[in-house]
Amino acid sequence: MFNNKSILITGGTGSFGKRFVQAIFDQYHPRRVIIFSRDELKQFEMQQCFKDSATRFFIGDVRDKERLIQAMNGVDYVIHAAALKQVPAAEYNPMECIKTNIYGAENVIQAAIANNVDKVIALSTDKAANPINLYGATKLASDKLFVAANNMASGHKTKFSVVRYGNVVGSRGSVVPYFQQLIEEKSDYLPITDIKMTRFWITLKQGVDFVIKNFLRMQGGEIYVPKIPSVRIIDLANAMSDLPTKIIGIRPGEKLHEVMCPPDDSHLTYEYSDHFVIKPSIIFFSRENDFSRNALGECGQAVTQGFSYSSEHNNFLSIDEIKNFNNIADD
């Protein structure tokens, strides 16, 4: 579907963006791939890896709507990956998080509609479900904006959907590279916030493949959630090193467990073979509102009332499986 098409990714110099761009060039022959981000050094470094003539690098910030409108001229597909993602940083810098994650989302929507973009997928997070921290709250607001944008786009062809998933193994700022740094520095211990803490676990490749597949599946308005395993953080530490662990307490805004399909949305949730779909709570007046069947013809079943998809009650990776999972993520 991306052959001879123009694709733009916001926050494209991040971990997801680099892997996504590589996947696009490996699998398709795009007309243009636009990496839109605000960090000129990361863009320069990424340019050394991607020499394809279809690659374009645009300096810009999602807070700047006019720049986004200019960048999306002639674009067919948009992936919105730009965000301020560090939970403690968001707690201490709330307005900066709001400006990027909420106002930035609105700007992406307005720019896509103005340019009659075909499809937009916004990346979300498990922290957007029943949020207790500002980062999660801003991403929930962003999710709601992208879902409602399908009504805002009335008269335009643009469709908007959301992909929500958990911790990405090895992504910048995540726990695996942090633990690895401590191991290499011969730290006395690995810090664990709570011995009961669990997280969803997904590789970058899995995340990228899931997003690409959902461009084919989407009707617009859905939140896609992959079926992925969980890890206990204490097991992750033990899988990575023989160093002792030390309980340091939960950081500002952290949860013990994460949820991707909350029970309050169970009446909106469909289960498919390898993922869940949370349909919109609002009605779209310009088209059908049946999300039990997607654009590929795959069919889902409504979950039971009160169903929750939580990292606490899920399939857990063993220590050996975590080692293998992390090795795969490094490939």
Summary of the structure (lengths in Angstrom):
residues: 331
radius of gyration: 19.5
end to end distance: 26.0
largest distance: 61.0
contacts: 1115
relative contact order: 0.12
helix: 38%
strand: 21%
